[in-house]
Amino acid sequence: MSIIKATRAARNHRLDQYVVAVTPESSRAFATRLIEDGKVLVNDLPQLKPGYKLRAADQVRIDYVAEDQVQPEDVAMEILYEDKDCVVINKPVGLLTHSKGAFNPEPTVASWLSKRVSGLKGERAGIVHRLDRATSGVMICAKTPEALSWLQKQFSTRKVKKTYVAIVEGSLSLPEAIIDMPIERNPKKPQTFRVGSNGKAAVTAYKVLQTGPERSLIELRPTTGRTHQLRVHLAHIKHPIVGDTFYHGVKADRLLLHALSLEITLPNRQRKIFTASLPAEFKVS
């Protein structure tokens, strides 16, 4: 890639942010890797710090050829169901649903799915819905454009029934309840969300399954699909999910949130319920 002179608008921006801005096909993780590998030069010298703050006079050169990029490694995936239209998986914890750029060396559900789709392109090809990286459990993916449209419409019209389980802090005062609280982006910390009057409607029903000395196992049934909905709702009622340090939960080896089951009508018009077994670490004692 030819030399790119940092513009005034880029002054004081982080180098990794700038690399993504001038190569929009790249993800933030990919930009960081380029920098740390010495392939981003500032004033003819490798700048190895992704957080380097650019100055107006800086000249930036990014040395990479898109065609030469290493493809993400394959990942083991438990398949719960598959036919010619779709595939249902048990997503492992720690795996991204899809990358935010075309060049991301990290494996994702989408990169695994890419070998199964037909007539679909892009880093989100076949992705019907998403689970957070830290959440495990049932996901359904499409293999054709027609199946993608059919399945996504069911999510948008709320004809899909989703059930999650979580380990939360403390004992809930009500054994069953509905949390009906709108969710908005948190302007003080834009990567997070919060309950707020200017937010979008968000509804979660919960049921306590088991209570221990310090934690509870609960079932969650969201009727809306806002980003981080379950995590935000539970944190707001002072029972954050164990492991959810993003929303003030106690530290744990993982976020104890699991997509247990999904009920949906398949493109072949059969109504099905798919279940992913509960991980062994979901214990309250």
C-alpha positions as CSV (number, residue, x, y, z in Angstrom):
1,M,0.0,0.0,0.0
2,S,1.3,3.5,-0.8
3,I,2.2,6.1,1.8
4,I,-0.7,7.7,3.6
5,K,-0.2,11.1,5.1
6,A,-2.1,11.5,8.4
7,T,-4.7,14.2,8.0
8,R,-5.5,16.9,10.5
9,A,-8.7,15.0,11.3
10,A,-6.6,12.0,12.3
11,R,-4.4,13.9,14.7
12,N,-4.5,12.5,18.2
13,H,-6.3,9.4,16.9
14,R,-4.9,6.0,17.9
15,L,-2.8,4.3,15.2
16,D,-5.0,1.1,15.3
17,Q,-8.1,3.2,14.8
18,Y,-6.5,5.0,11.9
19,V,-5.5,1.8,10.2
20,V,-9.1,0.5,10.3
21,A,-10.3,3.9,9.0
22,V,-8.1,3.8,5.9
23,T,-8.5,0.1,5.3
24,P,-12.3,-0.4,6.2
25,E,-12.1,-4.1,5.1
26,S,-9.9,-4.7,8.2
27,S,-11.1,-5.4,11.7
28,R,-9.6,-3.7,14.8
29,A,-7.9,-7.1,15.8
30,F,-6.4,-7.4,12.3
31,A,-5.1,-3.8,12.5
32,T,-3.5,-4.5,15.9
33,R,-1.8,-7.6,14.5
34,L,-0.4,-5.6,11.5
35,I,1.0,-3.0,13.9
36,E,2.5,-5.5,16.3
37,D,4.1,-7.4,13.3
38,G,5.9,-4.3,12.2
39,K,3.9,-3.8,9.0
40,V,2.7,-0.3,9.9
41,L,5.4,2.4,9.5
42,V,5.2,5.9,10.9
43,N,7.7,8.3,9.3
44,D,9.5,5.2,7.8
45,L,9.9,3.5,11.1
46,P,7.9,0.5,12.4
47,Q,5.5,1.7,15.1
48,L,4.7,-1.3,17.3
49,K,2.2,0.4,19.7
50,P,-1.5,0.2,18.6
51,G,-2.2,3.1,21.0
52,Y,0.3,5.5,19.4
53,K,-1.3,9.0,19.0
54,L,-0.9,10.3,15.5
55,R,0.4,13.8,14.8
56,A,-0.7,15.9,11.8
57,A,2.7,15.7,10.1
58,D,3.1,11.9,10.5
59,Q,3.3,9.8,7.4
60,V,1.8,6.3,7.7
61,R,2.6,3.3,5.4
62,I,0.7,0.0,5.7
63,D,2.4,-2.9,4.1
64,Y,0.1,-5.7,3.3
65,V,-1.6,-7.4,0.3
66,A,-5.1,-8.5,0.9
67,E,-4.8,-11.6,-1.2
68,D,-1.8,-12.8,1.0
69,Q,-3.7,-12.8,4.3
70,V,-3.8,-16.0,6.3
71,Q,-7.3,-17.5,6.5
72,P,-8.7,-18.1,10.0
73,E,-8.0,-21.5,11.5
74,D,-10.9,-24.0,11.5
75,V,-12.7,-24.5,14.7
76,A,-14.4,-27.6,16.2
77,M,-18.1,-27.1,16.3
78,E,-20.9,-29.3,17.8
79,I,-23.6,-29.6,15.2
80,L,-27.1,-30.2,16.7
81,Y,-29.0,-30.3,13.4
82,E,-28.2,-29.8,9.7
83,D,-30.2,-29.9,6.4
84,K,-29.8,-28.3,2.9
85,D,-31.1,-25.0,4.2
86,C,-29.6,-24.4,7.6
87,V,-27.3,-25.7,10.4
88,V,-27.9,-25.5,14.1
89,I,-24.8,-25.4,16.4
90,N,-23.8,-25.3,20.0
91,K,-21.5,-22.3,19.9
92,P,-18.5,-22.6,22.3
93,V,-17.7,-19.9,24.8
94,G,-15.1,-17.5,23.6
95,L,-15.9,-17.7,19.9
96,L,-17.0,-14.6,18.0
97,T,-20.2,-14.8,15.9
98,H,-18.6,-12.8,13.1
99,S,-15.7,-10.4,12.6
100,K,-16.2,-6.6,12.0
101,G,-13.9,-6.6,9.0
102,A,-13.1,-8.8,6.1
103,F,-9.6,-9.5,7.3
104,N,-9.6,-11.0,10.7
105,P,-7.3,-13.9,11.5
106,E,-9.4,-15.0,14.4
107,P,-11.8,-17.9,13.7
108,T,-15.5,-17.1,14.1
109,V,-18.9,-18.8,13.6
110,A,-19.0,-17.1,10.2
111,S,-15.6,-18.3,9.1
112,W,-16.6,-21.9,10.0
113,L,-19.9,-21.5,8.2
114,S,-18.3,-20.1,5.0
115,K,-17.6,-23.7,3.8
116,R,-21.3,-24.6,4.0
117,V,-23.1,-21.5,2.5
118,S,-24.1,-21.1,-1.2
119,G,-24.9,-17.8,-2.8
120,L,-24.0,-15.8,0.3
121,K,-20.9,-13.5,0.7
122,G,-19.3,-11.3,3.2
123,E,-18.0,-11.6,6.8
124,R,-21.6,-12.2,8.1
125,A,-22.7,-14.7,5.4
126,G,-25.3,-17.0,6.8
127,I,-25.5,-15.4,10.2
128,V,-29.1,-15.2,11.2
129,H,-28.6,-13.9,14.8
130,R,-25.7,-13.6,17.1
131,L,-24.5,-14.6,20.5
132,D,-21.9,-12.6,22.5
133,R,-18.4,-14.0,22.4
134,A,-18.7,-14.9,26.1
135,T,-22.0,-16.7,25.7
136,S,-22.3,-20.3,24.7
137,G,-25.3,-22.3,23.3
138,V,-27.7,-22.7,20.5
139,M,-27.4,-20.8,17.2
140,I,-29.1,-21.3,13.9
141,C,-27.3,-20.4,10.7
142,A,-28.6,-20.2,7.1
143,K,-26.9,-21.9,4.1
144,T,-28.8,-20.1,1.3
145,P,-30.2,-16.6,0.7
146,E,-33.7,-17.9,0.8
147,A,-33.2,-19.6,4.2
148,L,-31.5,-16.5,5.6
149,S,-34.5,-14.4,4.7
150,W,-37.0,-16.9,6.1
151,L,-35.2,-17.3,9.4
152,Q,-34.4,-13.6,9.9
153,K,-38.0,-12.7,9.4
154,Q,-39.0,-14.9,12.3
155,F,-36.5,-13.2,14.6
156,S,-37.8,-9.7,13.5
157,T,-41.4,-10.7,14.0
158,R,-40.6,-12.3,17.3
159,K,-41.9,-15.8,16.3
160,V,-38.7,-17.4,17.7
161,K,-38.7,-18.6,21.3
162,K,-35.3,-18.4,23.1
163,T,-34.5,-19.8,26.5
164,Y,-31.3,-19.0,28.3
165,V,-29.9,-20.1,31.7
166,A,-27.6,-18.0,33.9
167,I,-25.9,-18.1,37.2
168,V,-26.5,-14.7,39.0
169,E,-25.3,-13.2,42.2
170,G,-27.5,-13.4,45.2
171,S,-31.1,-14.6,45.8
172,L,-33.9,-13.0,43.8
173,S,-36.8,-11.8,45.9
174,L,-39.4,-13.1,43.4
175,P,-39.3,-16.7,42.1
176,E,-40.7,-15.5,38.7
177,A,-41.0,-12.0,37.2
178,I,-41.0,-10.0,34.0
179,I,-38.4,-7.3,33.6
180,D,-39.9,-4.7,31.2
181,M,-37.2,-1.9,31.0
182,P,-36.0,0.0,27.9
183,I,-32.3,-0.3,27.0
184,E,-30.1,2.4,25.5
185,R,-26.5,2.9,24.8
186,N,-24.5,4.3,27.7
187,P,-23.1,7.7,26.5
188,K,-20.4,7.6,29.2
189,K,-19.2,4.2,28.1
190,P,-20.4,3.7,24.5
191,Q,-19.4,0.0,24.3
192,T,-21.9,-0.7,27.0
193,F,-25.7,-0.4,27.4
194,R,-28.0,0.6,30.3
195,V,-31.6,0.9,31.3
196,G,-32.9,4.3,30.2
197,S,-36.1,6.1,29.3
198,N,-34.8,7.0,25.8
199,G,-34.0,3.4,25.0
200,K,-35.7,0.7,22.9
201,A,-38.3,-1.6,24.5
202,A,-36.8,-4.7,26.1
203,V,-38.7,-7.4,27.9
204,T,-37.2,-10.4,29.8
205,A,-39.1,-13.1,31.8
206,Y,-37.1,-15.0,34.4
207,K,-37.7,-18.0,36.6
208,V,-35.6,-19.1,39.5
209,L,-34.6,-22.8,39.1
210,Q,-32.2,-23.2,42.1
211,T,-30.8,-21.0,44.9
212,G,-27.6,-21.5,46.7
213,P,-25.8,-19.7,49.5
214,E,-24.5,-16.9,47.3
215,R,-25.8,-17.6,43.8
216,S,-28.9,-18.5,41.9
217,L,-29.5,-20.5,38.7
218,I,-32.3,-18.9,36.6
219,E,-34.1,-19.4,33.4
220,L,-34.4,-16.4,31.1
221,R,-36.9,-15.9,28.2
222,P,-36.4,-12.7,26.3
223,T,-39.2,-11.5,24.0
224,T,-37.0,-8.8,22.5
225,G,-33.5,-9.1,21.2
226,R,-31.6,-6.0,22.3
227,T,-27.8,-6.0,22.5
228,H,-26.6,-7.3,26.0
229,Q,-30.3,-7.3,27.0
230,L,-30.1,-10.1,29.6
231,R,-26.9,-8.8,31.1
232,V,-28.2,-5.3,31.4
233,H,-31.5,-6.3,32.9
234,L,-30.0,-8.5,35.5
235,A,-27.3,-6.0,36.4
236,H,-30.0,-3.3,36.8
237,I,-31.9,-5.4,39.3
238,K,-28.7,-5.9,41.3
239,H,-28.2,-9.6,40.3
240,P,-25.5,-9.4,37.7
241,I,-24.5,-12.6,35.9
242,V,-21.5,-14.3,37.4
243,G,-18.4,-13.6,35.3
244,D,-19.9,-10.4,33.7
245,T,-17.3,-7.9,34.8
246,F,-18.5,-5.7,31.9
247,Y,-21.6,-5.1,34.0
248,H,-20.1,-5.2,37.5
249,G,-20.4,-9.0,38.0
250,V,-17.9,-10.9,40.1
251,K,-15.0,-12.5,38.2
252,A,-15.2,-16.1,37.0
253,D,-13.5,-18.3,34.5
254,R,-16.3,-17.4,32.0
255,L,-19.6,-15.5,31.7
256,L,-22.2,-17.9,33.1
257,L,-24.8,-17.3,30.4
258,H,-25.9,-20.1,28.1
259,A,-28.4,-20.2,25.2
260,L,-30.2,-23.4,26.2
261,S,-32.9,-23.8,23.6
262,L,-34.3,-22.3,20.4
263,E,-37.8,-22.9,19.0
264,I,-38.2,-21.9,15.4
265,T,-39.9,-22.9,12.1
266,L,-37.4,-24.2,9.6
267,P,-37.4,-23.3,5.9
268,N,-39.0,-26.8,5.3
269,R,-41.9,-25.5,7.4
270,Q,-41.2,-27.9,10.4
271,R,-41.4,-26.3,13.8
272,K,-38.5,-27.5,15.9
273,I,-36.9,-27.0,19.3
274,F,-33.2,-27.3,19.5
275,T,-31.4,-27.7,22.9
276,A,-27.7,-27.4,23.8
277,S,-26.8,-29.3,27.0
278,L,-26.0,-27.2,30.1
279,P,-22.2,-26.8,30.7
280,A,-20.9,-28.5,33.8
281,E,-19.8,-25.2,35.4
282,F,-23.4,-24.0,35.8
283,K,-23.6,-24.9,39.5
284,V,-24.8,-22.7,42.4
285,S,-23.0,-24.5,45.2
